[in-house]
C-alpha cells in the first residue's frame, strides 16, 4: 500500500455520504407482497365457517 492511503471509513464526510446515498433498487420492490397473506386468511376463514356450519347442521 502507498503511504498516502486513507481509510474511507475513517472519514466522517465520506461515511455520511454513503449512509445518505439512495438505494439502487426502488423501495416498492423490496417490500413483500401482502396478497398471499390476504388470500391465505380468506381461505382460512372460509374453511372455519364451513366447518362450523357442518358441525351445526350435522
DSSP file (Angstrom, degrees, kcal/mol; ACC not computed):
  #  RESIDUE AA STRUCTURE BP1 BP2  ACC     N-H-->O    O-->H-N    N-H-->O    O-->H-N    TCO  KAPPA ALPHA  PHI   PSI    X-CA   Y-CA   Z-CA
    1    1 A X              0   0    0      0, 0.0     2,-0.1     0, 0.0     0, 0.0   0.000 360.0 360.0 360.0 153.8    0.0    0.0    0.0
    2    2 A X    >   -     0   0    0      1,-0.1     3,-1.0     2,-0.0     0, 0.0  -0.399 360.0-118.8 -81.3 163.8    1.1    3.5   -0.5
    3    3 A X  T 3  S+     0   0    0      1,-0.2    -1,-0.1    -2,-0.1     0, 0.0   0.731 110.3  61.3 -73.6 -20.8    1.8    5.9    2.3
    4    4 A X  T 3  S+     0   0    0      2,-0.1    -1,-0.2     0, 0.0     2,-0.2   0.324  73.2 128.5 -90.0   8.9   -1.0    8.3    1.2
    5    5 A X    <   -     0   0    0     -3,-1.0     2,-0.4     1,-0.0     0, 0.0  -0.472  38.9-168.0 -68.3 129.3   -3.7    5.7    1.6
    6    6 A X        -     0   0    0     -2,-0.2     2,-0.5     5,-0.0     5,-0.1  -0.973  23.5-121.5-118.7 136.3   -6.6    7.0    3.8
    7    7 A X    >   -     0   0    0     -2,-0.4     3,-1.4     1,-0.2     4,-0.4  -0.617  13.5-148.9 -75.6 121.5   -9.3    4.7    5.1
    8    8 A X  G >  S+     0   0    0     -2,-0.5     3,-1.1     1,-0.3     7,-0.2   0.799  96.5  61.3 -63.3 -26.9  -12.7    5.8    3.8
    9    9 A X  G 3  S+     0   0    0      1,-0.2    -1,-0.3     5,-0.1    -2,-0.1   0.718  98.9  57.6 -72.3 -17.1  -14.4    4.5    7.0
   10   10 A X  G <  S+     0   0    0     -3,-1.4     2,-0.7     1,-0.0    -1,-0.2   0.565  88.8  85.5 -86.3  -8.3  -12.3    7.0    9.0
   11   11 A X    <>  -     0   0    0     -3,-1.1     4,-2.1    -4,-0.4     5,-0.2  -0.849  64.2-159.3 -98.6 116.9  -13.6   10.0    7.0
   12   12 A X  H  > S+     0   0    0     -2,-0.7     4,-2.5     1,-0.2     5,-0.2   0.877  90.1  52.8 -64.0 -39.5  -16.9   11.2    8.5
   13   13 A X  H  > S+     0   0    0      1,-0.2     4,-2.0     2,-0.2    -1,-0.2   0.909 110.6  46.6 -65.5 -41.4  -17.9   13.1    5.4
   14   14 A X  H  > S+     0   0    0      2,-0.2     4,-1.9     1,-0.2    -1,-0.2   0.879 112.1  51.4 -67.7 -36.7  -17.5   10.0    3.2
   15   15 A X  H  X S+     0   0    0     -4,-2.1     4,-2.4    -7,-0.2    -2,-0.2   0.921 110.2  48.1 -66.1 -43.3  -19.3    7.8    5.7
   16   16 A X  H  X S+     0   0    0     -4,-2.5     4,-2.5     1,-0.2    -2,-0.2   0.878 110.2  52.3 -64.9 -37.1  -22.3   10.2    5.8
   17   17 A X  H  X S+     0   0    0     -4,-2.0     4,-0.6    -5,-0.2    -1,-0.2   0.882 110.3  49.2 -65.3 -36.9  -22.4   10.4    2.0
   18   18 A X  H >< S+     0   0    0     -4,-1.9     3,-0.6     2,-0.2    -2,-0.2   0.915 113.1  45.9 -66.4 -43.5  -22.5    6.6    2.0
   19   19 A X  H 3< S+     0   0    0     -4,-2.4    -2,-0.2     1,-0.2    -1,-0.2   0.888 115.2  46.5 -67.8 -39.3  -25.3    6.4    4.5
   20   20 A X  H 3< S+     0   0    0     -4,-2.5    -1,-0.2    -5,-0.2    -2,-0.2   0.516  85.8 114.5 -82.9  -4.7  -27.4    9.1    2.8
   21   21 A X  S << S-     0   0    0     -4,-0.6     2,-0.0    -3,-0.6    -3,-0.0  -0.422  72.8-112.9 -67.6 138.4  -26.9    7.6   -0.7
   22   22 A X        -     0   0    0     -2,-0.1    -1,-0.1     1,-0.1     2,-0.1  -0.365  33.5-102.0 -70.6 152.4  -30.2    6.4   -2.2
   23   23 A X        -     0   0    0      1,-0.1    -1,-0.1     2,-0.1     4,-0.1  -0.379  20.2-132.4 -68.8 151.2  -30.7    2.6   -2.7
   24   24 A X  S    S+     0   0    0      2,-0.1     2,-0.3    -2,-0.1    -1,-0.1   0.809  91.1  63.5 -76.2 -29.1  -30.2    1.4   -6.3
   25   25 A X  S    S-     0   0    0      1,-0.1    -2,-0.1     2,-0.0     5,-0.0  -0.731  96.8-105.6 -94.4 144.9  -33.5   -0.6   -6.1
   26   26 A X    >>  -     0   0    0     -2,-0.3     4,-0.8     1,-0.1     3,-0.5  -0.334  24.6-124.4 -65.4 151.2  -36.8    1.1   -5.7
   27   27 A X  H 3> S+     0   0    0      1,-0.2     4,-0.9     2,-0.2     3,-0.4   0.812 105.8  61.9 -68.5 -30.0  -38.4    0.8   -2.2
   28   28 A X  H 34 S+     0   0    0      1,-0.2     3,-0.2     2,-0.2    -1,-0.2   0.833 101.3  51.7 -69.1 -30.3  -41.6   -0.7   -3.5
   29   29 A X  H <4 S+     0   0    0     -3,-0.5    -1,-0.2     1,-0.2    -2,-0.2   0.732 104.3  57.4 -78.6 -20.1  -39.9   -3.8   -5.0
   30   30 A X  H  < S+     0   0    0     -4,-0.8     2,-0.4    -3,-0.4    -1,-0.2   0.734  89.5  85.5 -81.5 -21.1  -38.1   -4.6   -1.7
   31   31 A X  S  < S-     0   0    0     -4,-0.9     3,-0.1    -3,-0.2     2,-0.0  -0.651  86.0-119.5 -80.4 132.1  -41.4   -4.8    0.2
   32   32 A X        -     0   0    0     -2,-0.4     2,-0.2     1,-0.1    -2,-0.1  -0.350  31.0-101.5 -70.1 152.4  -43.0   -8.2    0.0
   33   33 A X        -     0   0    0      1,-0.1     4,-0.3    -4,-0.1     3,-0.2  -0.487  20.4-155.5 -73.3 140.8  -46.5   -8.5   -1.5
   34   34 A X  S  > S+     0   0    0     -2,-0.2     4,-2.3     1,-0.2     5,-0.2   0.472  73.7  93.8 -93.9  -3.3  -49.3   -8.9    1.0
   35   35 A X  H  > S+     0   0    0      1,-0.2     4,-2.7     2,-0.2     5,-0.2   0.906  82.8  50.1 -59.5 -45.7  -51.6  -10.6   -1.5
   36   36 A X  H  > S+     0   0    0     -3,-0.2     4,-2.4     1,-0.2    -1,-0.2   0.890 111.3  50.3 -61.1 -36.0  -50.6  -14.2   -0.4
   37   37 A X  H  > S+     0   0    0     -4,-0.3     4,-2.3     2,-0.2    -2,-0.2   0.932 112.1  46.0 -65.5 -45.2  -51.3  -13.3    3.2
   38   38 A X  H  X S+     0   0    0     -4,-2.3     4,-2.2     1,-0.2    -2,-0.2   0.904 113.9  48.9 -64.8 -41.6  -54.7  -11.9    2.4
   39   39 A X  H  X S+     0   0    0     -4,-2.7     4,-2.4    -5,-0.2    -1,-0.2   0.906 111.0  50.6 -64.8 -41.2  -55.6  -14.9    0.2
   40   40 A X  H  X S+     0   0    0     -4,-2.4     4,-2.2    -5,-0.2    -2,-0.2   0.902 110.7  48.1 -63.7 -41.8  -54.4  -17.3    2.9
   41   41 A X  H  X S+     0   0    0     -4,-2.3     4,-2.3     2,-0.2    -1,-0.2   0.902 111.1  52.0 -65.3 -40.3  -56.5  -15.6    5.6
   42   42 A X  H  X S+     0   0    0     -4,-2.2     4,-2.1     2,-0.2    -2,-0.2   0.917 110.4  47.2 -61.9 -43.9  -59.5  -15.6    3.3
   43   43 A X  H  X S+     0   0    0     -4,-2.4     4,-2.3     1,-0.2    -1,-0.2   0.902 111.3  51.8 -64.5 -40.9  -59.2  -19.3    2.6
   44   44 A X  H  X S+     0   0    0     -4,-2.2     4,-2.4     2,-0.2    -2,-0.2   0.895 109.1  50.2 -63.4 -40.0  -58.8  -20.0    6.4
   45   45 A X  H  X S+     0   0    0     -4,-2.3     4,-2.6     2,-0.2     5,-0.2   0.920 110.3  49.7 -64.3 -43.3  -62.0  -18.0    7.2
   46   46 A X  H  X S+     0   0    0     -4,-2.1     4,-2.4     1,-0.2    -2,-0.2   0.909 111.6  49.0 -62.3 -41.6  -63.9  -19.9    4.5
   47   47 A X  H  X S+     0   0    0     -4,-2.3     4,-2.3     2,-0.2    -2,-0.2   0.910 112.2  47.8 -65.1 -42.4  -62.7  -23.3    5.9
   48   48 A X  H  X S+     0   0    0     -4,-2.4     4,-2.5     2,-0.2     5,-0.2   0.923 112.6  48.4 -66.0 -43.4  -63.6  -22.3    9.5
   49   49 A X  H  X S+     0   0    0     -4,-2.6     4,-2.4     1,-0.2    -2,-0.2   0.909 112.6  48.9 -63.4 -41.4  -67.1  -21.1    8.5
   50   50 A X  H  X S+     0   0    0     -4,-2.4     4,-2.3    -5,-0.2    -1,-0.2   0.898 111.6  49.6 -65.1 -39.5  -67.7  -24.3    6.5
   51   51 A X  H  X S+     0   0    0     -4,-2.3     4,-2.4     2,-0.2    -2,-0.2   0.914 111.7  47.6 -65.3 -43.5  -66.5  -26.4    9.5
   52   52 A X  H  X S+     0   0    0     -4,-2.5     4,-2.3     1,-0.2    -2,-0.2   0.911 113.4  48.6 -65.1 -41.9  -68.8  -24.6   11.9
   53   53 A X  H  X S+     0   0    0     -4,-2.4     4,-2.2     2,-0.2     5,-0.2   0.900 111.4  49.8 -64.6 -39.9  -71.7  -24.9    9.5
   54   54 A X  H  X S+     0   0    0     -4,-2.3     4,-1.5     1,-0.2    -2,-0.2   0.905 113.7  45.4 -65.7 -41.5  -71.1  -28.6    9.0
   55   55 A X  H  < S+     0   0    0     -4,-2.4    -2,-0.2     1,-0.2    -1,-0.2   0.873 114.4  48.5 -69.8 -35.4  -70.9  -29.2   12.8
   56   56 A X  H  < S+     0   0    0     -4,-2.3    -2,-0.2     1,-0.2    -1,-0.2   0.863 120.3  35.8 -72.3 -36.0  -74.0  -27.1   13.5
   57   57 A X  H  <        0   0    0     -4,-2.2    -1,-0.2    -5,-0.2    -2,-0.2   0.629 360.0 360.0 -91.9 -14.9  -76.1  -28.8   10.8
   58   58 A X     <        0   0    0     -4,-1.5    -1,-0.2    -5,-0.2    -2,-0.1   0.467 360.0 360.0 -91.9 360.0  -74.7  -32.3   11.2
